[in-house]
Amino acid sequence: MTSLPDPHRISARHAPQAPIFRTRGLTRVYAIGEVSVQALRGLDVDLSSGELLVLLGPLGV
C-alpha cells in the first residue's frame, strides 16, 4: 500500500527558519519636482537564509 505525503507536515529540511533580515513598515517616497511619489507604503518583509527579494519599479527595468 502506498500513501501520499501529508501536505500539512513540514519536514525538518523545509521547516521555517528564523529570518536573517526583517523590516516592518518600510516606506520610500521620491520627490519629482514638487510632486511626491510614494513608491512603498508600510511594507513588511522577512527573509530567511537563501531567499532573495527584488523590488523593481517601472523605471528600474
mmCIF file as gemmi writes it, N, C-alpha and C atoms, coordinates in Angstrom:
data_model
loop_
_atom_site.group_PDB
_atom_site.id
_atom_site.type_symbol
_atom_site.label_atom_id
_atom_site.label_alt_id
_atom_site.label_comp_id
_atom_site.label_asym_id
_atom_site.label_entity_id
_atom_site.label_seq_id
_atom_site.pdbx_PDB_ins_code
_atom_site.Cartn_x
_atom_site.Cartn_y
_atom_site.Cartn_z
_atom_site.occupancy
_atom_site.B_iso_or_equiv
_atom_site.pdbx_formal_charge
_atom_site.auth_seq_id
_atom_site.auth_asym_id
_atom_site.pdbx_PDB_model_num
ATOM 1 N N . MET Axp A 1 ? 0.848 -1.176 0 1 0 ? 1 A 1
ATOM 2 C CA . MET Axp A 1 ? 0 0 0 1 0 ? 1 A 1
ATOM 3 C C . MET Axp A 1 ? 0.893 1.239 0 1 0 ? 1 A 1
ATOM 4 N N . THR Axp A 2 ? 0.552 2.207 -0.792 1 0 ? 2 A 1
ATOM 5 C CA . THR Axp A 2 ? 1.307 3.461 -0.826 1 0 ? 2 A 1
ATOM 6 C C . THR Axp A 2 ? 0.465 4.568 -0.222 1 0 ? 2 A 1
ATOM 7 N N . SER Axp A 3 ? 1.142 5.545 0.316 1 0 ? 3 A 1
ATOM 8 C CA . SER Axp A 3 ? 0.421 6.684 0.887 1 0 ? 3 A 1
ATOM 9 C C . SER Axp A 3 ? 0.969 7.967 0.287 1 0 ? 3 A 1
ATOM 10 N N . LEU Axp A 4 ? 0.121 8.941 0.215 1 0 ? 4 A 1
ATOM 11 C CA . LEU Axp A 4 ? 0.525 10.25 -0.286 1 0 ? 4 A 1
ATOM 12 C C . LEU Axp A 4 ? 1.088 11.068 0.863 1 0 ? 4 A 1
ATOM 13 N N . PRO Axp A 5 ? 2.062 11.934 0.578 1 0 ? 5 A 1
ATOM 14 C CA . PRO Axp A 5 ? 2.603 12.776 1.649 1 0 ? 5 A 1
ATOM 15 C C . PRO Axp A 5 ? 1.535 13.715 2.2 1 0 ? 5 A 1
ATOM 16 N N . ASP Axp A 6 ? 1.589 13.942 3.481 1 0 ? 6 A 1
ATOM 17 C CA . ASP Axp A 6 ? 0.664 14.862 4.14 1 0 ? 6 A 1
ATOM 18 C C . ASP Axp A 6 ? 1.091 16.29 3.818 1 0 ? 6 A 1
ATOM 19 N N . PRO Axp A 7 ? 0.259 17.073 3.098 1 0 ? 7 A 1
ATOM 20 C CA . PRO Axp A 7 ? 0.668 18.436 2.736 1 0 ? 7 A 1
ATOM 21 C C . PRO Axp A 7 ? 0.812 19.363 3.94 1 0 ? 7 A 1
ATOM 22 N N . HIS Axp A 8 ? 0.275 18.952 5.093 1 0 ? 8 A 1
ATOM 23 C CA . HIS Axp A 8 ? 0.369 19.787 6.292 1 0 ? 8 A 1
ATOM 24 C C . HIS Axp A 8 ? 1.611 19.484 7.128 1 0 ? 8 A 1
ATOM 25 N N . ARG Axp A 9 ? 2.311 18.413 6.792 1 0 ? 9 A 1
ATOM 26 C CA . ARG Axp A 9 ? 3.522 18.04 7.533 1 0 ? 9 A 1
ATOM 27 C C . ARG Axp A 9 ? 4.72 18.722 6.878 1 0 ? 9 A 1
ATOM 28 N N . ILE Axp A 10 ? 5.534 19.355 7.685 1 0 ? 10 A 1
ATOM 29 C CA . ILE Axp A 10 ? 6.722 20.045 7.191 1 0 ? 10 A 1
ATOM 30 C C . ILE Axp A 10 ? 7.939 19.264 7.649 1 0 ? 10 A 1
ATOM 31 N N . SER Axp A 11 ? 8.759 18.839 6.693 1 0 ? 11 A 1
ATOM 32 C CA . SER Axp A 11 ? 9.962 18.106 7.068 1 0 ? 11 A 1
ATOM 33 C C . SER Axp A 11 ? 10.968 19.064 7.689 1 0 ? 11 A 1
ATOM 34 N N . ALA Axp A 12 ? 11.927 18.511 8.408 1 0 ? 12 A 1
ATOM 35 C CA . ALA Axp A 12 ? 12.959 19.346 9.041 1 0 ? 12 A 1
ATOM 36 C C . ALA Axp A 12 ? 13.725 20.132 7.992 1 0 ? 12 A 1
ATOM 37 N N . ARG Axp A 13 ? 13.867 19.562 6.801 1 0 ? 13 A 1
ATOM 38 C CA . ARG Axp A 13 ? 14.595 20.23 5.726 1 0 ? 13 A 1
ATOM 39 C C . ARG Axp A 13 ? 13.856 21.478 5.244 1 0 ? 13 A 1
ATOM 40 N N . HIS Axp A 14 ? 12.534 21.475 5.309 1 0 ? 14 A 1
ATOM 41 C CA . HIS Axp A 14 ? 11.734 22.597 4.825 1 0 ? 14 A 1
ATOM 42 C C . HIS Axp A 14 ? 11.084 23.391 5.962 1 0 ? 14 A 1
ATOM 43 N N . ALA Axp A 15 ? 11.5 23.144 7.172 1 0 ? 15 A 1
ATOM 44 C CA . ALA Axp A 15 ? 10.918 23.858 8.31 1 0 ? 15 A 1
ATOM 45 C C . ALA Axp A 15 ? 11.278 25.337 8.236 1 0 ? 15 A 1
ATOM 46 N N . PRO Axp A 16 ? 10.351 26.206 8.607 1 0 ? 16 A 1
ATOM 47 C CA . PRO Axp A 16 ? 10.647 27.644 8.582 1 0 ? 16 A 1
ATOM 48 C C . PRO Axp A 16 ? 11.829 27.98 9.493 1 0 ? 16 A 1
ATOM 49 N N . GLN Axp A 17 ? 12.667 28.874 9.021 1 0 ? 17 A 1
ATOM 50 C CA . GLN Axp A 17 ? 13.816 29.315 9.798 1 0 ? 17 A 1
ATOM 51 C C . GLN Axp A 17 ? 13.56 30.728 10.29 1 0 ? 17 A 1
ATOM 52 N N . ALA Axp A 18 ? 14.279 31.1 11.322 1 0 ? 18 A 1
ATOM 53 C CA . ALA Axp A 18 ? 14.193 32.479 11.799 1 0 ? 18 A 1
ATOM 54 C C . ALA Axp A 18 ? 14.746 33.392 10.713 1 0 ? 18 A 1
ATOM 55 N N . PRO Axp A 19 ? 14.093 34.515 10.452 1 0 ? 19 A 1
ATOM 56 C CA . PRO Axp A 19 ? 14.575 35.411 9.4 1 0 ? 19 A 1
ATOM 57 C C . PRO Axp A 19 ? 15.954 35.975 9.731 1 0 ? 19 A 1
ATOM 58 N N . ILE Axp A 20 ? 16.761 36.145 8.677 1 0 ? 20 A 1
ATOM 59 C CA . ILE Axp A 20 ? 18.062 36.795 8.854 1 0 ? 20 A 1
ATOM 60 C C . ILE Axp A 20 ? 17.949 38.285 8.561 1 0 ? 20 A 1
ATOM 61 N N . PHE Axp A 21 ? 16.818 38.67 7.963 1 0 ? 21 A 1
ATOM 62 C CA . PHE Axp A 21 ? 16.538 40.079 7.687 1 0 ? 21 A 1
ATOM 63 C C . PHE Axp A 21 ? 15.059 40.306 7.918 1 0 ? 21 A 1
ATOM 64 N N . ARG Axp A 22 ? 14.726 41.373 8.621 1 0 ? 22 A 1
ATOM 65 C CA . ARG Axp A 22 ? 13.325 41.701 8.888 1 0 ? 22 A 1
ATOM 66 C C . ARG Axp A 22 ? 13.168 43.214 8.862 1 0 ? 22 A 1
ATOM 67 N N . THR Axp A 23 ? 12.12 43.673 8.212 1 0 ? 23 A 1
ATOM 68 C CA . THR Axp A 23 ? 11.782 45.092 8.252 1 0 ? 23 A 1
ATOM 69 C C . THR Axp A 23 ? 10.269 45.206 8.391 1 0 ? 23 A 1
ATOM 70 N N . ARG Axp A 24 ? 9.839 46.242 9.052 1 0 ? 24 A 1
ATOM 71 C CA . ARG Axp A 24 ? 8.409 46.49 9.258 1 0 ? 24 A 1
ATOM 72 C C . ARG Axp A 24 ? 8.11 47.935 8.897 1 0 ? 24 A 1
ATOM 73 N N . GLY Axp A 25 ? 7.043 48.137 8.147 1 0 ? 25 A 1
ATOM 74 C CA . GLY Axp A 25 ? 6.582 49.481 7.836 1 0 ? 25 A 1
ATOM 75 C C . GLY Axp A 25 ? 7.503 50.273 6.919 1 0 ? 25 A 1
ATOM 76 N N . LEU Axp A 26 ? 8.22 49.579 6.03 1 0 ? 26 A 1
ATOM 77 C CA . LEU Axp A 26 ? 9.159 50.255 5.132 1 0 ? 26 A 1
ATOM 78 C C . LEU Axp A 26 ? 8.416 51.198 4.187 1 0 ? 26 A 1
ATOM 79 N N . THR Axp A 27 ? 8.918 52.411 4.079 1 0 ? 27 A 1
ATOM 80 C CA . THR Axp A 27 ? 8.313 53.431 3.225 1 0 ? 27 A 1
ATOM 81 C C . THR Axp A 27 ? 9.395 54.093 2.391 1 0 ? 27 A 1
ATOM 82 N N . ARG Axp A 28 ? 9.069 54.399 1.126 1 0 ? 28 A 1
ATOM 83 C CA . ARG Axp A 28 ? 10.004 55.124 0.259 1 0 ? 28 A 1
ATOM 84 C C . ARG Axp A 28 ? 9.21 56.143 -0.542 1 0 ? 28 A 1
ATOM 85 N N . VAL Axp A 29 ? 9.616 57.401 -0.433 1 0 ? 29 A 1
ATOM 86 C CA . VAL Axp A 29 ? 8.953 58.49 -1.152 1 0 ? 29 A 1
ATOM 87 C C . VAL Axp A 29 ? 9.986 59.188 -2.022 1 0 ? 29 A 1
ATOM 88 N N . TYR Axp A 30 ? 9.654 59.366 -3.286 1 0 ? 30 A 1
ATOM 89 C CA . TYR Axp A 30 ? 10.511 60.081 -4.225 1 0 ? 30 A 1
ATOM 90 C C . TYR Axp A 30 ? 9.909 61.45 -4.505 1 0 ? 30 A 1
ATOM 91 N N . ALA Axp A 31 ? 10.752 62.45 -4.595 1 0 ? 31 A 1
ATOM 92 C CA . ALA Axp A 31 ? 10.297 63.789 -4.984 1 0 ? 31 A 1
ATOM 93 C C . ALA Axp A 31 ? 10.643 63.99 -6.453 1 0 ? 31 A 1
ATOM 94 N N . ILE Axp A 32 ? 9.63 64.271 -7.242 1 0 ? 32 A 1
ATOM 95 C CA . ILE Axp A 32 ? 9.82 64.59 -8.655 1 0 ? 32 A 1
ATOM 96 C C . ILE Axp A 32 ? 9.304 66.01 -8.833 1 0 ? 32 A 1
ATOM 97 N N . GLY Axp A 33 ? 10.236 66.949 -8.827 1 0 ? 33 A 1
ATOM 98 C CA . GLY Axp A 33 ? 9.832 68.354 -8.828 1 0 ? 33 A 1
ATOM 99 C C . GLY Axp A 33 ? 9.108 68.659 -7.533 1 0 ? 33 A 1
ATOM 100 N N . GLU Axp A 34 ? 7.902 69.171 -7.657 1 0 ? 34 A 1
ATOM 101 C CA . GLU Axp A 34 ? 7.097 69.477 -6.473 1 0 ? 34 A 1
ATOM 102 C C . GLU Axp A 34 ? 6.133 68.35 -6.117 1 0 ? 34 A 1
ATOM 103 N N . VAL Axp A 35 ? 6.209 67.246 -6.846 1 0 ? 35 A 1
ATOM 104 C CA . VAL Axp A 35 ? 5.307 66.114 -6.628 1 0 ? 35 A 1
ATOM 105 C C . VAL Axp A 35 ? 6.027 65.03 -5.824 1 0 ? 35 A 1
ATOM 106 N N . SER Axp A 36 ? 5.351 64.492 -4.815 1 0 ? 36 A 1
ATOM 107 C CA . SER Axp A 36 ? 5.877 63.364 -4.044 1 0 ? 36 A 1
ATOM 108 C C . SER Axp A 36 ? 5.222 62.08 -4.532 1 0 ? 36 A 1
ATOM 109 N N . VAL Axp A 37 ? 6.049 61.089 -4.838 1 0 ? 37 A 1
ATOM 110 C CA . VAL Axp A 37 ? 5.555 59.789 -5.291 1 0 ? 37 A 1
ATOM 111 C C . VAL Axp A 37 ? 5.883 58.762 -4.217 1 0 ? 37 A 1
ATOM 112 N N . GLN Axp A 38 ? 4.858 58.143 -3.656 1 0 ? 38 A 1
ATOM 113 C CA . GLN Axp A 38 ? 5.072 57.144 -2.613 1 0 ? 38 A 1
ATOM 114 C C . GLN Axp A 38 ? 5.217 55.775 -3.279 1 0 ? 38 A 1
ATOM 115 N N . ALA Axp A 39 ? 6.464 55.302 -3.367 1 0 ? 39 A 1
ATOM 116 C CA . ALA Axp A 39 ? 6.755 54.034 -4.032 1 0 ? 39 A 1
ATOM 117 C C . ALA Axp A 39 ? 6.466 52.838 -3.128 1 0 ? 39 A 1
ATOM 118 N N . LEU Axp A 40 ? 6.725 52.965 -1.844 1 0 ? 40 A 1
ATOM 119 C CA . LEU Axp A 40 ? 6.442 51.914 -0.866 1 0 ? 40 A 1
ATOM 120 C C . LEU Axp A 40 ? 5.701 52.524 0.308 1 0 ? 40 A 1
ATOM 121 N N . ARG Axp A 41 ? 4.735 51.758 0.825 1 0 ? 41 A 1
ATOM 122 C CA . ARG Axp A 41 ? 3.995 52.247 1.991 1 0 ? 41 A 1
ATOM 123 C C . ARG Axp A 41 ? 3.691 51.064 2.904 1 0 ? 41 A 1
ATOM 124 N N . GLY Axp A 42 ? 4.349 51.031 4.05 1 0 ? 42 A 1
ATOM 125 C CA . GLY Axp A 42 ? 4.055 50.015 5.057 1 0 ? 42 A 1
ATOM 126 C C . GLY Axp A 42 ? 4.429 48.598 4.665 1 0 ? 42 A 1
ATOM 127 N N . LEU Axp A 43 ? 5.533 48.413 3.96 1 0 ? 43 A 1
ATOM 128 C CA . LEU Axp A 43 ? 5.954 47.083 3.521 1 0 ? 43 A 1
ATOM 129 C C . LEU Axp A 43 ? 6.613 46.322 4.673 1 0 ? 43 A 1
ATOM 130 N N . ASP Axp A 44 ? 6.14 45.107 4.916 1 0 ? 44 A 1
ATOM 131 C CA . ASP Axp A 44 ? 6.733 44.218 5.916 1 0 ? 44 A 1
ATOM 132 C C . ASP Axp A 44 ? 7.427 43.077 5.178 1 0 ? 44 A 1
ATOM 133 N N . VAL Axp A 45 ? 8.682 42.795 5.537 1 0 ? 45 A 1
ATOM 134 C CA . VAL Axp A 45 ? 9.458 41.752 4.86 1 0 ? 45 A 1
ATOM 135 C C . VAL Axp A 45 ? 10.212 40.925 5.889 1 0 ? 45 A 1
ATOM 136 N N . ASP Axp A 46 ? 10.166 39.607 5.723 1 0 ? 46 A 1
ATOM 137 C CA . ASP Axp A 46 ? 11.008 38.665 6.456 1 0 ? 46 A 1
ATOM 138 C C . ASP Axp A 46 ? 11.739 37.831 5.409 1 0 ? 46 A 1
ATOM 139 N N . LEU Axp A 47 ? 13.061 37.778 5.469 1 0 ? 47 A 1
ATOM 140 C CA . LEU Axp A 47 ? 13.846 36.952 4.557 1 0 ? 47 A 1
ATOM 141 C C . LEU Axp A 47 ? 14.638 35.939 5.362 1 0 ? 47 A 1
ATOM 142 N N . SER Axp A 48 ? 14.554 34.689 4.938 1 0 ? 48 A 1
ATOM 143 C CA . SER Axp A 48 ? 15.333 33.626 5.564 1 0 ? 48 A 1
ATOM 144 C C . SER Axp A 48 ? 16.576 33.369 4.732 1 0 ? 48 A 1
ATOM 145 N N . SER Axp A 49 ? 17.503 32.622 5.296 1 0 ? 49 A 1
ATOM 146 C CA . SER Axp A 49 ? 18.736 32.287 4.599 1 0 ? 49 A 1
ATOM 147 C C . SER Axp A 49 ? 18.414 31.632 3.255 1 0 ? 49 A 1
ATOM 148 N N . GLY Axp A 50 ? 19.064 32.092 2.199 1 0 ? 50 A 1
ATOM 149 C CA . GLY Axp A 50 ? 18.86 31.528 0.869 1 0 ? 50 A 1
ATOM 150 C C . GLY Axp A 50 ? 17.759 32.192 0.068 1 0 ? 50 A 1
ATOM 151 N N . GLU Axp A 51 ? 16.993 33.077 0.665 1 0 ? 51 A 1
ATOM 152 C CA . GLU Axp A 51 ? 15.929 33.772 -0.058 1 0 ? 51 A 1
ATOM 153 C C . GLU Axp A 51 ? 16.457 35.077 -0.637 1 0 ? 51 A 1
ATOM 154 N N . LEU Axp A 52 ? 15.839 35.51 -1.708 1 0 ? 52 A 1
ATOM 155 C CA . LEU Axp A 52 ? 16.219 36.738 -2.392 1 0 ? 52 A 1
ATOM 156 C C . LEU Axp A 52 ? 14.951 37.532 -2.674 1 0 ? 52 A 1
ATOM 157 N N . LEU Axp A 53 ? 15.019 38.824 -2.445 1 0 ? 53 A 1
ATOM 158 C CA . LEU Axp A 53 ? 13.889 39.706 -2.721 1 0 ? 53 A 1
ATOM 159 C C . LEU Axp A 53 ? 14.372 40.836 -3.605 1 0 ? 53 A 1
ATOM 160 N N . VAL Axp A 54 ? 13.635 41.102 -4.66 1 0 ? 54 A 1
ATOM 161 C CA . VAL Axp A 54 ? 13.957 42.209 -5.56 1 0 ? 54 A 1
ATOM 162 C C . VAL Axp A 54 ? 12.725 43.095 -5.651 1 0 ? 54 A 1
ATOM 163 N N . LEU Axp A 55 ? 12.905 44.379 -5.407 1 0 ? 55 A 1
ATOM 164 C CA . LEU Axp A 55 ? 11.841 45.361 -5.593 1 0 ? 55 A 1
ATOM 165 C C . LEU Axp A 55 ? 12.205 46.163 -6.83 1 0 ? 55 A 1
ATOM 166 N N . LEU Axp A 56 ? 11.355 46.099 -7.827 1 0 ? 56 A 1
ATOM 167 C CA . LEU Axp A 56 ? 11.662 46.726 -9.101 1 0 ? 56 A 1
ATOM 168 C C . LEU Axp A 56 ? 10.443 47.492 -9.584 1 0 ? 56 A 1
ATOM 169 N N . GLY Axp A 57 ? 10.621 48.763 -9.814 1 0 ? 57 A 1
ATOM 170 C CA . GLY Axp A 57 ? 9.535 49.595 -10.304 1 0 ? 57 A 1
ATOM 171 C C . GLY Axp A 57 ? 9.59 49.731 -11.814 1 0 ? 57 A 1
ATOM 172 N N . PRO Axp A 58 ? 8.632 50.447 -12.394 1 0 ? 58 A 1
ATOM 173 C CA . PRO Axp A 58 ? 8.557 50.569 -13.845 1 0 ? 58 A 1
ATOM 174 C C . PRO Axp A 58 ? 9.779 51.247 -14.465 1 0 ? 58 A 1
ATOM 175 N N . LEU Axp A 59 ? 10.466 52.106 -13.741 1 0 ? 59 A 1
ATOM 176 C CA . LEU Axp A 59 ? 11.645 52.763 -14.3 1 0 ? 59 A 1
ATOM 177 C C . LEU Axp A 59 ? 12.926 51.991 -14.006 1 0 ? 59 A 1
ATOM 178 N N . GLY Axp A 60 ? 12.829 50.9 -13.27 1 0 ? 60 A 1
ATOM 179 C CA . GLY Axp A 60 ? 14.005 50.12 -12.913 1 0 ? 60 A 1
ATOM 180 C C . GLY Axp A 60 ? 14.292 48.969 -13.855 1 0 ? 60 A 1
ATOM 181 N N . VAL Axp A 61 ? 13.564 48.883 -14.934 1 0 ? 61 A 1
ATOM 182 C CA . VAL Axp A 61 ? 13.735 47.774 -15.881 1 0 ? 61 A 1
ATOM 183 C C . VAL Axp A 61 ? 14.961 47.982 -16.73 1 0 ? 61 A 1
